[in-house]
Amino acid sequence: MRNLYFLIGFFLGTTLMVAQEFEASLQLRPRFEFRNGYKTLLENEQDPVTFVSQRSRLNLGFLNENLKMKVSLQNTRVWGDVPLLTTADKNGIGVFEAWGQYSVSSTIGFRLGRQVLSYDNQRILGEVDWAQQGQSHDAAMLQFFPYENNTLDVGVAINSEKEELFKNAYQVNNYKNMQFGWYNIITGSSEISFLLLNAGYETEISTTKREVQYMQTWGSYYQFSKNKWNGNIAAYGQTGEKNGSSLNAWYSGANLYYKLSISLGLGVGAEYLSGTDMENTSEELNSFTPLFGTNHGFNGYMDYFYVGNHQNSVGLIDIYTKFSFSKGKYGFTLTPHFFTSEADIKDFQSNTMDKYLGTEIDFTGYITLSKSATVAFGYSQMFGSESLKRLKGGDPNSVQNWAWISVKFHPKLFFISLTD
């Protein structure tokens, strides 16, 4: 902790000598969860689990005419993960963000350091804020503004396990290198963007050889808002190599939302993620991977699909509706999902099974206590099928549900402006 206090003091002291603006804020987010079939179907003899996780963050920000900086320190923990009289925390204090951004001119700038890469609806690149640890990248990014309401971001990431004297295997569960370009055009109440992303993963080819295999993700996202309507549509393809196989995969998704009144809204949507047939004998992989997206926000909150699972599998078709109510400090949302596989599922005798995977119903709500405190909660239930059992195991005939409640404290500690 002494090092943490020194860092805060140094950052504040040096900033006040030269900066125009400095701000500091806290975020504490404890969350209680009851898991009885979260991510996978439980067997009858397996008992549900309850626990409380917590995120604690300190955010420091600095801004002047050309320079912008942010440092975000955090600790994530589960209540009780260390003894009461512990001398050290299990996870310690980590750096969630630490970057500096410099504007060379009104049309070009760059950002270096650990940063969040969040674009469009976060389907491919997102913050993953639901996870207590969040998601950030060590990257360098150039940002261009060639025309009014036009933005081009070009990013590069080069990862190593440690400082080396010669080449060694990279064994961190991460990409070895990544490059992307994102172009965004805003026209009135709509916008369109184009994404090209190349990610290289070091793969073991043999016991004596490793090589970096590259997969490309490319596509476009469009969103609009007009009168009481808003919506979006996206389509992406994936090519290259993955796990020693050639990759040819596709994604498409669309949402349409209508504001029935000031408080009520109704929406419909669907997603298509291509998959690979079970017992596939070809050398081509057809399973789309949403890579670095905020996948908890898609395909049901119980995270049965693409949240650390369902990779290189049979894909997914998700059709859903959304009912929302908000008034003042309160808001509620009800979202039923209907899931089927995109590719064929085979039973243990190689017979083709029904593609229907199950229906999930998600209910969420929030209460705004003040500008610095919010309560959020939710309940979800999965009605799984025999085909889902084939993929996940467990018992689809038993009750599979999940409930949670979270309190978020996010006060601004202070804000100093030397230009006032």
C-alpha positions in Angstrom: 0.0 0.0 0.0 2.9 2.4 0.6 3.8 2.2 -3.1 0.1 3.0 -4.0 0.1 6.1 -1.8 3.4 7.2 -3.3 2.0 6.8 -6.8 -1.1 8.8 -6.0 1.0 11.5 -4.3 3.5 11.7 -7.2 0.7 11.8 -9.8 -1.2 14.6 -8.0 1.9 16.6 -7.1 3.4 16.7 -10.6 0.0 17.3 -12.2 -0.8 20.3 -10.2 2.4 22.0 -11.4 1.6 21.8 -15.1 -2.0 20.5 -15.7 -5.1 22.3 -16.6 -7.4 19.6 -15.2 -7.1 16.8 -12.7 -9.8 14.5 -11.4 -9.9 11.4 -9.2 -12.8 9.0 -8.6 -13.5 5.7 -6.8 -15.5 2.7 -7.8 -16.6 -0.1 -5.4 -18.8 -2.8 -6.8 -19.7 -5.8 -4.6 -22.0 -8.4 -6.3 -23.8 -11.3 -4.7 -24.6 -14.3 -7.0 -26.6 -17.4 -6.7 -25.5 -19.9 -9.4 -27.7 -23.0 -10.1 -26.9 -23.8 -13.7 -24.9 -20.7 -14.7 -22.8 -21.3 -17.8 -23.6 -25.0 -17.8 -26.4 -27.4 -16.8 -26.0 -28.9 -13.4 -26.7 -32.5 -12.5 -29.3 -33.3 -9.8 -26.7 -34.2 -7.3 -24.8 -31.0 -7.7 -25.6 -28.2 -5.3 -26.0 -24.5 -6.2 -23.3 -22.0 -5.0 -23.5 -18.5 -3.5 -20.7 -16.0 -3.2 -19.9 -12.3 -3.2 -17.2 -10.8 -5.6 -16.0 -7.2 -5.5 -14.2 -4.7 -7.7 -12.4 -1.8 -6.1 -11.0 0.9 -8.5 -9.2 4.2 -8.1 -9.3 6.3 -11.3 -6.9 9.2 -11.9 -7.2 11.5 -14.9 -5.3 14.4 -16.3 -6.0 16.8 -19.2 -4.4 19.8 -20.8 -4.5 21.3 -24.2 -2.6 18.5 -26.0 -2.1 15.8 -23.4 -4.5 13.4 -21.8 -3.6 10.6 -19.3 -5.4 8.0 -17.2 -4.3 5.6 -14.5 -6.9 3.1 -13.2 -5.8 0.8 -10.3 -8.0 -2.1 -9.2 -8.3 -5.0 -6.9 -10.8 -7.9 -7.6 -11.6 -10.4 -5.0 -14.2 -12.9 -3.7 -15.2 -12.2 -0.1 -13.4 -14.7 2.1 -10.7 -15.7 -0.4 -8.0 -15.0 2.2 -7.9 -15.4 6.0 -9.0 -12.6 8.3 -5.4 -12.0 9.5 -3.8 -12.2 6.1 -0.6 -10.3 5.4 -1.2 -10.1 1.6 -4.2 -10.0 -0.7 -4.7 -12.9 -3.1 -4.9 -10.9 -6.3 -3.1 -7.8 -5.1 -3.4 -4.4 -6.9 -3.4 -4.5 -10.7 -3.3 -1.8 -13.4 -6.5 -1.8 -15.4 -5.6 1.2 -17.4 -2.4 3.3 -17.7 -2.1 5.3 -20.9 -1.1 8.7 -22.3 -2.6 10.3 -25.3 -1.1 13.2 -27.2 -2.8 15.4 -29.9 -0.3 16.3 -32.5 -2.8 18.5 -34.3 -6.6 18.8 -34.6 -6.5 15.9 -37.1 -4.1 13.4 -35.7 -3.1 12.0 -32.3 -1.8 8.9 -30.6 -2.3 6.8 -27.5 0.2 4.5 -25.8 -0.2 2.1 -22.9 -2.8 -0.2 -21.3 -6.2 0.9 -22.5 -9.8 -0.2 -23.2 -10.6 -0.9 -26.8 -14.4 -0.5 -27.1 -16.1 0.0 -30.4 -19.7 0.0 -31.8 -21.9 -2.3 -29.8 -18.9 -4.1 -28.3 -19.6 -7.3 -30.2 -16.0 -7.7 -31.4 -14.0 -5.2 -29.2 -15.4 -4.3 -25.8 -14.6 -3.4 -22.2 -16.3 -6.6 -20.7 -17.4 -4.4 -17.8 -19.6 -7.2 -16.3 -16.5 -9.1 -15.4 -15.1 -7.6 -12.2 -11.6 -7.4 -13.7 -12.7 -5.9 -17.0 -10.7 -6.2 -20.2 -7.9 -3.9 -21.4 -5.1 -4.2 -24.0 -1.4 -3.2 -24.0 -1.4 -1.3 -27.3 -0.3 1.7 -29.4 -3.0 3.5 -31.3 -3.0 6.3 -33.9 -6.2 8.3 -34.3 -7.0 10.4 -37.4 -9.9 12.8 -38.1 -9.6 13.2 -41.8 -13.0 14.9 -42.2 -15.7 16.3 -39.9 -17.5 13.4 -38.1 -15.1 10.9 -39.6 -12.7 8.9 -37.3 -10.0 6.4 -38.2 -8.3 4.4 -35.4 -5.3 2.2 -36.2 -4.0 0.0 -33.4 -1.1 -2.3 -32.8 -0.3 -4.7 -29.9 2.9 -6.7 -29.5 2.9 -9.1 -26.5 5.8 -10.9 -24.7 5.8 -12.9 -21.5 8.8 -11.0 -20.1 12.0 -9.2 -21.1 14.1 -11.7 -23.0 17.6 -12.1 -24.4 16.5 -14.6 -27.1 13.2 -15.9 -28.5 11.2 -18.2 -26.2 7.7 -19.6 -26.3 4.8 -17.2 -25.5 2.6 -19.2 -23.2 0.2 -16.6 -21.9 -3.4 -17.2 -22.7 -3.5 -14.2 -25.1 -2.7 -13.2 -28.6 0.9 -12.8 -29.5 0.2 -9.7 -31.7 -2.8 -7.8 -33.0 -3.4 -5.1 -35.5 -6.7 -3.4 -36.3 -8.3 -0.5 -38.2 -11.7 1.1 -37.4 -13.3 3.7 -39.6 -16.4 5.5 -38.4 -18.7 8.0 -40.2 -21.5 9.9 -38.4 -24.2 11.4 -40.5 -27.1 13.0 -38.7 -28.8 10.5 -36.4 -27.0 7.4 -37.9 -23.5 6.1 -38.2 -21.6 3.4 -39.9 -18.3 1.9 -39.1 -15.9 -0.6 -40.8 -13.5 -2.9 -38.9 -10.5 -4.9 -40.0 -8.7 -6.9 -37.3 -5.8 -9.3 -37.5 -4.9 -11.4 -34.5 -1.9 -13.8 -34.2 -1.9 -16.6 -31.7 1.2 -18.7 -31.0 0.4 -22.3 -31.6 2.3 -25.5 -30.9 2.8 -27.3 -34.2 4.9 -30.1 -32.8 6.9 -30.8 -29.6 9.8 -28.8 -31.1 8.0 -26.1 -33.2 5.7 -23.2 -32.5 4.4 -20.7 -34.9 2.0 -17.7 -34.9 -1.2 -18.4 -36.8 -3.3 -15.4 -37.9 -7.0 -15.0 -38.1 -8.7 -12.0 -39.7 -12.0 -10.5 -38.7 -13.6 -7.9 -41.0 -17.0 -6.3 -41.4 -19.3 -3.4 -40.8 -21.7 -2.0 -38.2 -24.6 0.4 -38.8 -26.9 2.1 -36.2 -29.6 4.7 -36.5 -32.1 6.6 -34.3 -35.2 8.3 -35.7 -38.2 9.5 -33.9 -39.3 6.6 -31.6 -37.2 4.0 -33.5 -33.6 3.0 -33.1 -31.7 -0.1 -34.2 -28.5 -1.6 -35.6 -27.3 -4.2 -38.0 -23.9 -5.8 -38.3 -22.1 -8.4 -40.4 -18.6 -9.9 -40.0 -16.5 -12.6 -41.6 -13.5 -14.5 -40.3 -10.7 -16.1 -42.3 -7.2 -17.3 -41.7 -5.9 -20.1 -39.5 -7.0 -21.3 -36.1 -5.7 -24.3 -34.1 -4.1 -25.7 -37.3 -7.2 -25.5 -39.4 -8.2 -23.0 -42.1 -11.0 -20.7 -40.9 -14.1 -19.6 -42.8 -16.8 -18.2 -40.5 -19.6 -15.6 -40.5 -21.6 -13.5 -38.1 -24.7 -11.3 -38.6 -26.9 -9.5 -36.1 -29.8 -7.0 -36.1 -31.8 -5.2 -33.4 -34.9 -3.0 -33.7 -36.4 -1.0 -30.8 -39.5 1.1 -30.6 -40.4 3.5 -27.8 -44.1 2.9 -27.0 -44.2 5.7 -24.5 -41.9 7.8 -22.3 -41.5 4.7 -20.0 -42.2 1.7 -22.2 -40.2 0.1 -25.0 -40.4 -3.0 -27.1 -37.6 -4.5 -29.2 -36.8 -7.6 -31.3 -33.5 -9.0 -32.4 -31.6 -11.9 -33.8 -28.0 -13.1 -34.1 -26.4 -15.7 -36.4 -22.9 -17.1 -35.6 -21.7 -19.9 -37.9 -20.6 -23.2 -36.5 -18.8 -26.4 -37.4 -20.8 -29.7 -37.7 -20.0 -32.3 -35.0 -18.0 -35.1 -36.4 -16.9 -32.8 -39.2 -14.1 -34.5 -41.2 -12.9 -31.6 -43.3 -9.9 -29.5 -42.3 -12.0 -26.3 -42.4 -13.3 -24.6 -39.3 -16.6 -22.7 -39.6 -17.1 -21.6 -36.0 -17.2 -17.8 -35.6 -15.5 -16.4 -32.5 -16.5 -12.9 -31.2 -12.9 -12.5 -30.0 -12.7 -9.5 -27.5 -16.3 -8.6 -27.3 -18.5 -7.9 -24.3 -20.1 -11.3 -24.8 -22.1 -11.3 -21.5 -24.3 -8.6 -23.1 -25.4 -11.0 -25.9 -27.0 -14.5 -26.1 -28.5 -14.5 -22.6 -27.1 -13.3 -19.3 -26.5 -16.9 -18.0 -23.4 -17.0 -20.3 -24.0 -20.4 -21.9 -22.4 -19.2 -25.1 -19.1 -17.5 -25.9 -18.2 -16.3 -22.4 -15.1 -18.5 -22.0 -17.0 -21.4 -23.6 -18.7 -22.6 -26.8 -15.5 -21.9 -28.9 -15.0 -23.9 -32.1 -18.4 -25.4 -31.6 -21.7 -25.7 -33.5 -22.4 -22.0 -33.6 -25.6 -20.3 -32.5 -28.9 -18.7 -33.7 -30.4 -16.5 -31.1 -33.9 -14.9 -31.6 -35.1 -12.7 -28.8 -37.5 -9.9 -27.8 -37.0 -7.2 -25.3 -39.5 -5.4 -23.0 -38.3 -2.4 -21.1 -39.7 0.0 -18.5 -38.0 3.0 -17.0 -39.3 5.9 -14.9 -37.3 8.2 -12.8 -34.8 6.3 -10.7 -36.1 2.8 -11.7 -35.8 0.6 -14.7 -36.7 -3.0 -15.6 -36.0 -5.2 -18.6 -37.4 -8.6 -19.6 -35.7 -10.5 -22.4 -36.7 -14.0 -23.6 -34.1 -15.8 -25.8 -34.8 -18.7 -28.2 -31.6 -20.7 -29.0 -30.8 -23.1 -31.7 -27.4 -24.4 -33.1 -26.3 -23.3 -36.5 -24.5 -26.5 -37.4 -25.4 -30.2 -36.9 -25.3 -31.8 -33.4 -24.7 -35.6 -33.3 -25.6 -38.0 -30.5 -23.2 -40.7 -29.3 -24.5 -43.0 -32.1 -23.8 -40.3 -34.7 -27.5 -39.6 -35.3 -28.4 -36.0 -36.0 -30.2 -34.3 -33.1 -32.7 -31.5 -33.0 -30.9 -28.1 -33.3 -33.1 -26.5 -30.6 -30.9 -25.8 -27.6 -33.2 -24.1 -25.1 -35.0 -21.0 -24.0 -33.6 -18.5 -21.5 -35.6 -15.7 -19.8 -33.7 -12.8 -18.4 -35.1 -10.2 -16.0 -33.0 -7.3 -14.9 -33.6 -4.0 -13.1 -31.8 -1.1 -11.5 -32.5 1.6 -8.8 -30.5 4.8 -8.9 -30.0 5.8 -5.2 -28.0 8.9 -6.0 -25.5 10.2 -8.6 -22.9 8.2 -6.8 -24.7 4.9 -5.9 -26.7 2.4 -8.0 -28.3 -0.9 -7.2 -28.7 -3.5 -10.0 -30.2 -6.9 -9.9 -31.4 -9.8 -12.1 -32.9 -13.2 -12.3 -32.5 -15.7 -15.2 -33.7 -19.2 -16.0 -32.7 -21.6 -18.6 -35.0 -24.2 -20.0 -32.5 -26.5 -21.7 -33.0 -29.3 -24.2 -31.4 -32.7 -24.8 -29.2 -31.1 -27.5 -27.9 -28.6 -25.0 -27.2 -31.5 -22.7 -25.1 -33.1 -25.5 -23.0 -30.0 -25.7 -22.8 -29.1 -22.0 -23.6 -32.2 -20.0 -25.9 -31.9 -16.9 -29.6 -32.4 -16.5 -31.9 -30.2 -18.6 -35.0 -31.5 -16.7 -33.9 -29.9 -13.4 -34.3 -26.2 -12.5 -31.4 -24.2 -13.9 -31.4 -20.6 -12.7 -29.2 -17.7 -11.6 -29.8 -14.6 -9.5 -27.7 -11.6 -8.6 -27.7 -8.2 -6.9 -25.0 -5.6 -7.2 -24.4 -2.2 -5.5 -22.1 0.2 -7.3 -20.6 3.1 -5.5 -18.9 5.6 -7.9 -18.2 8.9 -6.2 -16.0 11.6 -7.8 -13.4 12.5 -5.1 -12.4 15.8 -6.5 -11.9 17.8 -9.7 -9.3 20.6 -10.1 -9.1 23.0 -13.0 -6.3 25.5 -13.2 -8.1 27.3 -16.0 -11.0 28.5 -13.8 
